[in-house]
Amino acid sequence: MPDSSPSTKRFDLTLAGETNLDLILYGLPEHMPVERELLGDAFQLTLGGSSAILAHNLAVLGNRVGFITQTGRDDMGAIALERLRSSGVDLSRSTLHPTLGTGVTVLLPHGSKRHILTYPGVMAEMNLADLDIDYLADSRHFHLSSLFLQTALAPDLPYLFTILKSRGLTLSLDTNDDPADQWSGVLSPLLDLIDILIPNEDEILRIARASNLEEALDKLSPRIPLIVVKCGSRGAIVQQGSQRDHIAPLTVQPIDTIGAGDSFNTGFLTAWLRGESPTRAAALGNITGALSTQRAGGTEAFRDPLFREHFLATHPNP
């Protein structure tokens, strides 16, 4: 558990990662014929990218957040950066790519499943030279999301993690999905450097190359001090050493599950950095994950202060 006393560090948490926009089109059939004009029944533009969603929501909950990201010199990038600034995220070390455009993800929800179509744009281009390590180190904690989208940065991540760890930061990782479904490369050395792994159930099975959750936790827990697995409507599992706890979910009727995992991370890291136990932190993660599902995308429920505060007051952390 981190020291929850007042810190001389500038930030509670820093991140380096991707920012894009999510374009969400509802009401389309799961099987879509070509050469037909298919009509949706609703559309939403929201801030996207797991790193950006997490940075935004952490800042909204009162954390001091520094975020290094890169966007294109285009309207989509300007919209995304304005959403981040309005939440209170510090973007003073973020950059604009001179030629490539801001990434975009088109999401087509179909009940509990969805199509996810992504143009990476600049999100895969940020590398170590784009990062101010002293800025990232002026923090209590560093988090990395979307490991397999950070293709230019990935080779230098073990070096970056080692430097930040030597500067006294704790480290967490949410790999998100691997589009190539390889789950290899830089992942293994990073697992031996992090303090917290925060995957969902499908991801941890692939990370551990295991057939079930218990096997995956047994394989990874000797390497990683704290593992928090997001299990959707079944809540979360917290593994710390040999201790394994199930954290009951907060049951709500979801409107949209996009960004719910990043919003779980928001609550978990907020509580953990304030000195709560991993199990209580995971319980808050369940609450903030549920909050996210009550609006479109991963940030809209957090952007509405009256709705956000009413929801959190109605569902306090037990």
C-alpha positions as CSV (number, residue, x, y, z in Angstrom):
1,M,0.0,0.0,0.0
2,P,1.4,3.4,-0.9
3,D,2.0,6.2,1.7
4,S,-1.2,8.1,1.8
5,S,0.3,11.1,3.7
6,P,0.7,14.5,2.0
7,S,3.3,14.2,-0.7
8,T,5.9,16.7,-2.0
9,K,5.4,15.2,-5.4
10,R,3.6,17.3,-8.0
11,F,1.3,14.5,-9.0
12,D,-0.6,11.7,-7.4
13,L,-0.4,9.7,-10.7
14,T,1.2,10.1,-14.1
15,L,0.5,8.3,-17.3
16,A,1.9,8.2,-20.8
17,G,-0.3,6.8,-23.6
18,E,-2.9,7.2,-26.2
19,T,-5.7,9.7,-26.7
20,N,-8.3,9.4,-29.4
21,L,-12.0,9.9,-29.9
22,D,-14.7,7.2,-29.7
23,L,-17.5,7.4,-32.2
24,I,-20.3,5.2,-30.9
25,L,-23.1,4.2,-33.3
26,Y,-26.0,2.3,-31.7
27,G,-28.7,0.1,-33.2
28,L,-26.9,-1.5,-36.1
29,P,-27.2,-5.3,-36.7
30,E,-24.4,-7.5,-35.5
31,H,-24.1,-9.0,-39.0
32,M,-23.8,-6.2,-41.5
33,P,-24.1,-6.8,-45.2
34,V,-21.9,-4.8,-47.6
35,E,-23.2,-2.3,-50.1
36,R,-26.2,-1.5,-48.0
37,E,-27.0,1.7,-46.1
38,L,-27.6,0.7,-42.5
39,L,-29.3,3.1,-40.2
40,G,-28.4,3.4,-36.5
41,D,-30.7,4.8,-33.9
42,A,-28.3,6.9,-31.8
43,F,-24.8,8.3,-32.0
44,Q,-22.3,9.7,-29.4
45,L,-18.9,11.2,-29.7
46,T,-16.8,10.8,-26.6
47,L,-13.2,10.9,-25.3
48,G,-11.5,7.6,-26.1
49,G,-8.3,5.7,-25.5
50,S,-7.9,3.8,-22.3
51,S,-5.1,6.1,-21.1
52,A,-7.1,9.2,-21.8
53,I,-10.3,7.9,-20.2
54,L,-8.4,6.9,-17.1
55,A,-6.5,10.3,-16.9
56,H,-9.8,12.2,-17.3
57,N,-11.8,10.2,-14.7
58,L,-9.0,10.3,-12.1
59,A,-8.7,14.0,-12.4
60,V,-12.5,14.4,-12.1
61,L,-12.3,12.5,-8.8
62,G,-9.8,14.9,-7.4
63,N,-6.5,13.3,-8.1
64,R,-3.5,15.3,-9.3
65,V,-2.9,13.8,-12.8
66,G,0.0,14.4,-15.2
67,F,-0.5,12.9,-18.7
68,I,1.9,12.8,-21.6
69,T,0.1,12.0,-24.8
70,Q,0.2,12.9,-28.5
71,T,-2.5,13.9,-30.9
72,G,-2.6,15.2,-34.5
73,R,-3.0,18.8,-35.5
74,D,-6.7,18.3,-36.3
75,D,-10.1,19.0,-34.9
76,M,-10.4,15.5,-33.3
77,G,-7.2,16.1,-31.4
78,A,-8.4,19.6,-30.3
79,I,-11.7,18.2,-29.0
80,A,-10.0,15.4,-27.1
81,L,-7.4,17.7,-25.5
82,E,-10.1,20.1,-24.4
83,R,-12.0,17.3,-22.7
84,L,-8.9,16.4,-20.8
85,R,-8.0,19.9,-19.8
86,S,-11.5,20.6,-18.6
87,S,-11.3,17.7,-16.2
88,G,-8.1,19.1,-14.7
89,V,-5.5,16.8,-16.3
90,D,-2.1,18.5,-16.7
91,L,-1.1,18.3,-20.4
92,S,2.0,20.6,-20.3
93,R,4.3,17.9,-21.7
94,S,2.0,16.6,-24.4
95,T,2.8,17.1,-28.0
96,L,1.2,17.4,-31.5
97,H,2.4,15.2,-34.2
98,P,3.5,17.2,-37.3
99,T,2.0,14.9,-40.0
100,L,-0.3,12.1,-38.6
101,G,-3.8,12.5,-37.5
102,T,-5.5,11.7,-34.2
103,G,-6.6,8.2,-33.8
104,V,-10.3,7.3,-33.8
105,T,-12.3,4.2,-32.7
106,V,-15.7,3.4,-34.1
107,L,-17.7,1.3,-31.7
108,L,-20.8,-0.6,-32.7
109,P,-22.6,-2.0,-29.6
110,H,-24.8,-5.1,-30.0
111,G,-26.2,-5.8,-26.5
112,S,-23.3,-7.3,-24.4
113,K,-21.0,-7.5,-27.5
114,R,-19.6,-4.9,-29.8
115,H,-17.5,-4.3,-32.9
116,I,-14.4,-2.2,-32.2
117,L,-12.8,-0.6,-35.3
118,T,-9.7,1.5,-34.7
119,Y,-7.6,3.8,-36.9
120,P,-4.4,4.1,-34.7
121,G,-3.2,7.4,-36.2
122,V,-0.6,9.0,-34.0
123,M,-1.4,6.8,-31.0
124,A,1.3,4.2,-32.0
125,E,4.0,6.8,-32.8
126,M,4.9,8.2,-29.4
127,N,8.3,7.0,-28.2
128,L,10.7,7.5,-25.4
129,A,12.1,10.7,-26.9
130,D,8.7,12.2,-26.6
131,L,8.6,11.6,-22.8
132,D,9.9,13.9,-20.1
133,I,11.0,11.3,-17.5
134,D,11.5,13.9,-14.8
135,Y,7.9,15.0,-15.3
136,L,6.6,11.5,-15.1
137,A,8.8,10.8,-12.0
138,D,7.4,13.8,-10.1
139,S,4.6,11.6,-8.9
140,R,3.7,8.9,-6.4
141,H,2.5,6.4,-9.0
142,F,2.8,5.7,-12.7
143,H,0.2,3.8,-14.8
144,L,0.4,2.3,-18.3
145,S,-2.7,1.3,-20.3
146,S,-3.0,-0.2,-23.8
147,L,0.4,-1.8,-23.8
148,F,0.0,-3.3,-27.2
149,L,-1.0,-0.1,-28.9
150,Q,2.2,1.7,-27.7
151,T,4.3,0.1,-30.4
152,A,6.9,2.8,-30.7
153,L,7.3,3.2,-27.0
154,A,7.1,-0.6,-26.1
155,P,10.8,-1.5,-26.6
156,D,11.9,1.2,-24.1
157,L,9.2,0.4,-21.5
158,P,11.4,-1.8,-19.3
159,Y,14.0,1.0,-19.1
160,L,11.3,3.5,-18.3
161,F,9.7,1.4,-15.6
162,T,13.1,0.6,-14.1
163,I,13.9,4.4,-13.9
164,L,10.6,5.3,-12.4
165,K,10.8,2.5,-9.9
166,S,14.3,3.7,-8.9
167,R,12.8,7.1,-8.3
168,G,10.3,5.8,-5.8
169,L,7.2,5.4,-7.8
170,T,4.8,2.5,-7.6
171,L,3.8,1.1,-11.0
172,S,0.6,-0.4,-12.4
173,L,-0.3,-1.9,-15.8
174,D,-3.5,-2.6,-17.6
175,T,-2.5,-4.3,-20.9
176,N,-5.9,-4.1,-22.5
177,D,-6.3,-6.3,-25.6
178,D,-3.5,-7.4,-27.9
179,P,-4.8,-6.9,-31.5
180,A,-2.3,-9.5,-32.7
181,D,-3.3,-11.9,-29.9
182,Q,0.4,-12.8,-29.2
183,W,0.7,-11.5,-25.6
184,S,4.5,-11.6,-25.8
185,G,7.3,-9.2,-26.5
186,V,7.9,-6.7,-23.8
187,L,5.1,-8.0,-21.6
188,S,7.1,-10.6,-19.6
189,P,9.8,-8.2,-18.4
190,L,7.2,-5.6,-17.4
191,L,5.4,-8.2,-15.2
192,D,8.5,-8.5,-13.0
193,L,8.7,-4.7,-12.5
194,I,5.1,-3.7,-11.7
195,D,3.4,-3.5,-8.4
196,I,-0.2,-3.9,-9.7
197,L,-1.7,-5.7,-12.7
198,I,-5.3,-4.8,-13.5
199,P,-6.6,-7.0,-16.3
200,N,-10.0,-8.2,-17.1
201,E,-10.7,-12.0,-16.9
202,D,-10.2,-12.7,-20.6
203,E,-6.9,-10.7,-20.6
204,I,-5.4,-12.5,-17.6
205,L,-6.1,-15.9,-19.2
206,R,-4.1,-14.8,-22.2
207,I,-1.3,-13.1,-20.2
208,A,-0.8,-16.3,-18.1
209,R,-1.6,-18.7,-21.0
210,A,-4.0,-20.4,-18.6
211,S,-7.3,-22.2,-19.1
212,N,-9.1,-20.7,-16.1
213,L,-8.8,-17.8,-13.7
214,E,-7.5,-19.8,-10.7
215,E,-4.7,-21.2,-12.8
216,A,-3.8,-17.8,-14.1
217,L,-3.7,-16.3,-10.6
218,D,-1.6,-19.2,-9.3
219,K,0.9,-18.7,-12.2
220,L,1.2,-14.9,-11.9
221,S,0.9,-14.1,-8.2
222,P,4.5,-15.2,-7.4
223,R,5.7,-12.5,-9.9
224,I,3.3,-9.6,-9.2
225,P,2.6,-8.3,-5.6
226,L,-1.0,-7.3,-6.3
227,I,-3.4,-8.5,-9.1
228,V,-6.9,-7.1,-9.5
229,V,-9.1,-8.9,-12.0
230,K,-12.2,-7.2,-13.4
231,C,-14.9,-9.7,-13.8
232,G,-17.8,-7.5,-15.1
233,S,-21.1,-8.3,-13.6
234,R,-19.5,-10.8,-11.2
235,G,-17.4,-8.1,-9.5
236,A,-13.6,-8.4,-9.0
237,I,-11.0,-10.7,-7.7
238,V,-8.1,-9.4,-5.6
239,Q,-4.9,-11.5,-5.3
240,Q,-2.2,-10.3,-2.9
241,G,0.4,-12.9,-2.1
242,S,-1.5,-16.0,-1.2
243,Q,-4.6,-14.1,-0.2
244,R,-7.5,-14.2,-2.7
245,D,-10.7,-12.3,-2.2
246,H,-13.9,-11.9,-4.3
247,I,-15.3,-8.4,-4.3
248,A,-19.1,-8.4,-4.9
249,P,-20.3,-6.2,-7.8
250,L,-22.6,-3.2,-7.7
251,T,-25.6,-4.3,-9.7
252,V,-27.0,-1.7,-12.1
253,Q,-28.8,-1.8,-15.4
254,P,-26.1,-0.8,-17.9
255,I,-26.7,1.6,-20.7
256,D,-23.2,1.3,-22.2
257,T,-20.2,-0.7,-21.0
258,I,-17.6,1.1,-23.1
259,G,-14.9,2.3,-20.8
260,A,-16.2,0.5,-17.7
261,G,-12.9,-1.3,-17.2
262,D,-10.9,2.0,-17.3
263,S,-13.5,3.5,-14.9
264,F,-13.0,0.6,-12.6
265,N,-9.3,1.4,-12.6
266,T,-10.2,5.0,-11.8
267,G,-11.9,4.0,-8.5
268,F,-9.4,1.4,-7.6
269,L,-6.3,3.6,-8.0
270,T,-8.1,6.6,-6.4
271,A,-8.8,4.6,-3.2
272,W,-5.5,2.7,-3.2
273,L,-3.5,5.9,-3.5
274,R,-5.5,7.3,-0.6
275,G,-4.4,4.4,1.6
276,E,-7.4,2.1,1.3
277,S,-6.8,-1.7,1.4
278,P,-6.8,-3.5,-2.0
279,T,-10.2,-5.0,-1.3
280,R,-11.8,-1.7,-0.4
281,A,-10.1,-0.1,-3.4
282,A,-11.6,-2.8,-5.6
283,A,-15.0,-2.2,-4.1
284,L,-14.7,1.5,-5.1
285,G,-13.6,0.3,-8.5
286,N,-16.8,-1.7,-8.9
287,I,-18.8,1.5,-8.0
288,T,-17.0,3.8,-10.5
289,G,-17.1,1.1,-13.1
290,A,-20.9,0.8,-12.6
291,L,-21.1,4.6,-12.8
292,S,-19.5,4.6,-16.2
293,T,-22.1,2.2,-17.6
294,Q,-24.9,4.7,-16.9
295,R,-23.9,7.0,-19.8
296,A,-22.4,6.5,-23.2
297,G,-18.7,6.0,-23.5
298,G,-16.1,6.0,-20.7
299,T,-16.3,9.6,-19.5
300,E,-19.8,11.0,-20.0
301,A,-21.0,9.8,-16.6
302,F,-18.0,11.5,-15.0
303,R,-18.5,14.7,-16.9
304,D,-21.9,15.3,-15.4
305,P,-21.2,16.5,-11.9
306,L,-24.7,16.4,-10.5
307,F,-25.3,12.9,-11.8
308,R,-21.8,11.7,-10.8
309,E,-22.1,13.0,-7.2
310,H,-25.6,11.7,-6.8
311,F,-24.6,8.3,-8.0
312,L,-21.5,8.1,-5.7
313,A,-23.6,9.4,-2.7
314,T,-26.3,6.8,-3.4
315,H,-23.7,4.0,-3.7
316,P,-21.0,4.7,-1.0
317,N,-18.1,2.4,-0.6
318,P,-19.1,-0.1,2.1
